[in-house]
Amino acid sequence: MRARLRFEQALRLLDRAFESVAEPNAQPETDLREQVRSYWLSMNGQQSLLEFACFSAQLEGKDELAEEYFNKVEAMRGPLWGRSWEECVRQTHRIFFANLRSARGPRFGKALTLAGRLLLDIRAPNGIAVLKRARRIASREPAVHNAIASYLLTHRDPGGAKRSARASLALKPDQPAVLIDLATAEWMLARLDAASSAARKATTLDPLLPGPHGILALVALERGDVVSAVREAEIGNNLSEQHPFFRTILAICLVASGDELQAKKNMSAAWPNGPPSDKQLRGLLLRRKPLQYARQLR
């Protein structure tokens, strides 16, 4: 507890000390190089302390507080703080966990999970190893299995993702995001009934999530139910505020329905720099019939 309180105190002091350099151009009368240096020191210090406070809170068993700090770290990433954000994650991980070699138990495993999630965000090669270590230490924590399932999905291992998602849901059943991961894995494995079941349960738990409707649209299209596919695709597109992924799915469903004009309009909006390649389409988890329809729009 004392460590977290000191990190929080340092954050408050840092906020006061660097109020005048919150942006690179906050002091036009000073040298630009000095402004940038001050900005970098401020942001780097703030991010490091937030990560330290996050891990310390998790070691205390304060899950909600740890997640709050984690979200603040994630929120710092942006156009002016991108590569430096990634490097700060690497450095902070090394510094903090180098001093916890003797730590054990579920709380330590959960802290490793948060660290692993950040490392995966920066595509660090040791990110999945950190998560697997966390799973060995805290196998009863759903968040560990959640993070591993998401990683395996992005690395085209739907079987492994399915096992991790199911392990998480066995510990905590009503998790919409994990159900979406499970539905996605089932879709990739061509298990249409299972994909549809997981996606529908996710919509029941959180009707505002667009993800389940994307899966339901793909499943309906694969089954030849074009009317249902278009309906689900439109719902997902609207809920996502026309995110390119969901707009692509809508375009595919529309061309299947015979509305080629609207299909091309949506595909062009989703891909303004030109039609997607097969590799890009497969990266969107398109398979079988949906992939065939997508190729018609190139």
GICOR-V322497 format. One record per residue. N is the residue number from 1. PHI is phi in degrees with one decimal (none if undefined). Layout:
n=N phi=PHI
n=N phi=PHI
This chain:
n=1 phi=none
n=2 phi=-61.2
n=3 phi=-62.5
n=4 phi=-61.6
n=5 phi=-61.1
n=6 phi=-71.2
n=7 phi=-63.9
n=8 phi=-65.4
n=9 phi=-63.6
n=10 phi=-62.7
n=11 phi=-62.1
n=12 phi=-64.4
n=13 phi=-64.9
n=14 phi=-64.8
n=15 phi=-58.9
n=16 phi=-71.5
n=17 phi=-70.3
n=18 phi=-112.8
n=19 phi=-59.4
n=20 phi=-79.9
n=21 phi=-125.4
n=22 phi=-64.5
n=23 phi=-128.1
n=24 phi=-57.6
n=25 phi=-102.2
n=26 phi=-69.5
n=27 phi=-126.6
n=28 phi=-62.5
n=29 phi=-79.3
n=30 phi=-94.4
n=31 phi=-61.2
n=32 phi=-59.0
n=33 phi=-60.9
n=34 phi=-69.3
n=35 phi=-61.5
n=36 phi=-64.6
n=37 phi=-62.3
n=38 phi=-63.7
n=39 phi=-61.5
n=40 phi=-62.2
n=41 phi=-62.1
n=42 phi=-64.1
n=43 phi=-67.2
n=44 phi=-63.6
n=45 phi=-64.5
n=46 phi=-64.4
n=47 phi=-64.0
n=48 phi=-60.5
n=49 phi=-66.7
n=50 phi=-63.8
n=51 phi=-66.4
n=52 phi=-59.2
n=53 phi=-65.2
n=54 phi=-60.9
n=55 phi=-66.0
n=56 phi=-65.7
n=57 phi=-61.8
n=58 phi=-67.4
n=59 phi=-66.3
n=60 phi=-80.8
n=61 phi=90.8
n=62 phi=-92.3
n=63 phi=-60.5
n=64 phi=-65.0
n=65 phi=-66.4
n=66 phi=-61.4
n=67 phi=-66.3
n=68 phi=-61.9
n=69 phi=-66.0
n=70 phi=-58.4
n=71 phi=-64.6
n=72 phi=-67.1
n=73 phi=-63.3
n=74 phi=-59.7
n=75 phi=-68.4
n=76 phi=-73.4
n=77 phi=-69.5
n=78 phi=-169.7
n=79 phi=-57.3
n=80 phi=-88.3
n=81 phi=-140.6
n=82 phi=-110.2
n=83 phi=-65.2
n=84 phi=-65.9
n=85 phi=-59.9
n=86 phi=-64.1
n=87 phi=-65.8
n=88 phi=-64.7
n=89 phi=-59.2
n=90 phi=-60.4
n=91 phi=-65.8
n=92 phi=-64.3
n=93 phi=-59.1
n=94 phi=-61.6
n=95 phi=-67.2
n=96 phi=-67.2
n=97 phi=-79.3
n=98 phi=-65.3
n=99 phi=-97.5
n=100 phi=-127.1
n=101 phi=-64.8
n=102 phi=-93.7
n=103 phi=-69.2
n=104 phi=-145.4
n=105 phi=94.5
n=106 phi=-57.8
n=107 phi=-62.5
n=108 phi=-64.7
n=109 phi=-61.6
n=110 phi=-70.5
n=111 phi=-65.0
n=112 phi=-62.9
n=113 phi=-61.9
n=114 phi=-60.7
n=115 phi=-63.8
n=116 phi=-62.4
n=117 phi=-61.5
n=118 phi=-66.4
n=119 phi=-64.9
n=120 phi=-66.8
n=121 phi=-58.2
n=122 phi=-100.4
n=123 phi=57.7
n=124 phi=-69.8
n=125 phi=-62.9
n=126 phi=-92.2
n=127 phi=-61.3
n=128 phi=-69.4
n=129 phi=-64.3
n=130 phi=-64.7
n=131 phi=-67.6
n=132 phi=-67.0
n=133 phi=-64.5
n=134 phi=-61.3
n=135 phi=-64.5
n=136 phi=-65.7
n=137 phi=-83.3
n=138 phi=-128.5
n=139 phi=-68.1
n=140 phi=-93.6
n=141 phi=-100.5
n=142 phi=-56.5
n=143 phi=-60.2
n=144 phi=-63.1
n=145 phi=-67.5
n=146 phi=-58.0
n=147 phi=-62.5
n=148 phi=-67.5
n=149 phi=-59.9
n=150 phi=-62.1
n=151 phi=-61.0
n=152 phi=-65.8
n=153 phi=-61.9
n=154 phi=-68.8
n=155 phi=-106.2
n=156 phi=58.3
n=157 phi=-123.8
n=158 phi=-64.6
n=159 phi=-64.7
n=160 phi=-66.0
n=161 phi=-62.8
n=162 phi=-61.1
n=163 phi=-62.4
n=164 phi=-68.9
n=165 phi=-63.8
n=166 phi=-66.2
n=167 phi=-64.1
n=168 phi=-66.5
n=169 phi=-69.2
n=170 phi=-66.5
n=171 phi=-86.5
n=172 phi=-148.8
n=173 phi=-65.4
n=174 phi=-91.8
n=175 phi=-123.2
n=176 phi=-56.1
n=177 phi=-63.4
n=178 phi=-71.7
n=179 phi=-63.2
n=180 phi=-66.3
n=181 phi=-60.7
n=182 phi=-64.1
n=183 phi=-61.0
n=184 phi=-64.5
n=185 phi=-62.6
n=186 phi=-64.0
n=187 phi=-61.9
n=188 phi=-64.2
n=189 phi=-88.6
n=190 phi=65.2
n=191 phi=-99.7
n=192 phi=-66.6
n=193 phi=-62.0
n=194 phi=-67.0
n=195 phi=-63.2
n=196 phi=-63.7
n=197 phi=-61.8
n=198 phi=-65.3
n=199 phi=-66.2
n=200 phi=-67.2
n=201 phi=-65.3
n=202 phi=-63.4
n=203 phi=-66.2
n=204 phi=-65.1
n=205 phi=-74.5
n=206 phi=-145.4
n=207 phi=-65.9
n=208 phi=-92.5
n=209 phi=-79.8
n=210 phi=-77.4
n=211 phi=-50.2
n=212 phi=-59.3
n=213 phi=-70.4
n=214 phi=-63.6
n=215 phi=-65.1
n=216 phi=-63.1
n=217 phi=-65.3
n=218 phi=-64.8
n=219 phi=-63.6
n=220 phi=-61.8
n=221 phi=-64.8
n=222 phi=-62.8
n=223 phi=-82.5
n=224 phi=87.7
n=225 phi=-92.8
n=226 phi=-67.4
n=227 phi=-60.9
n=228 phi=-65.6
n=229 phi=-62.4
n=230 phi=-64.2
n=231 phi=-60.4
n=232 phi=-65.2
n=233 phi=-64.2
n=234 phi=-65.9
n=235 phi=-63.0
n=236 phi=-61.8
n=237 phi=-63.1
n=238 phi=-67.2
n=239 phi=-65.8
n=240 phi=-86.7
n=241 phi=58.2
n=242 phi=62.5
n=243 phi=-62.2
n=244 phi=-52.6
n=245 phi=-61.9
n=246 phi=-73.7
n=247 phi=-69.9
n=248 phi=-65.9
n=249 phi=-62.0
n=250 phi=-61.4
n=251 phi=-60.3
n=252 phi=-64.4
n=253 phi=-67.8
n=254 phi=-68.0
n=255 phi=-67.6
n=256 phi=-66.0
n=257 phi=-81.6
n=258 phi=99.2
n=259 phi=-90.7
n=260 phi=-68.3
n=261 phi=-61.9
n=262 phi=-67.4
n=263 phi=-62.9
n=264 phi=-65.9
n=265 phi=-62.5
n=266 phi=-69.7
n=267 phi=-65.3
n=268 phi=-64.9
n=269 phi=-68.4
n=270 phi=-74.8
n=271 phi=-128.7
n=272 phi=-66.3
n=273 phi=-94.4
n=274 phi=123.9
n=275 phi=-63.6
n=276 phi=-73.7
n=277 phi=-80.4
n=278 phi=-59.9
n=279 phi=-62.6
n=280 phi=-66.9
n=281 phi=-66.2
n=282 phi=-67.5
n=283 phi=-65.4
n=284 phi=-88.9
n=285 phi=72.3
n=286 phi=-79.6
n=287 phi=-140.5
n=288 phi=46.6
n=289 phi=-59.6
n=290 phi=-56.0
n=291 phi=-66.7
n=292 phi=-62.5
n=293 phi=-66.2
n=294 phi=-63.6
n=295 phi=-65.3
n=296 phi=-68.9
n=297 phi=-95.2
n=298 phi=-98.1
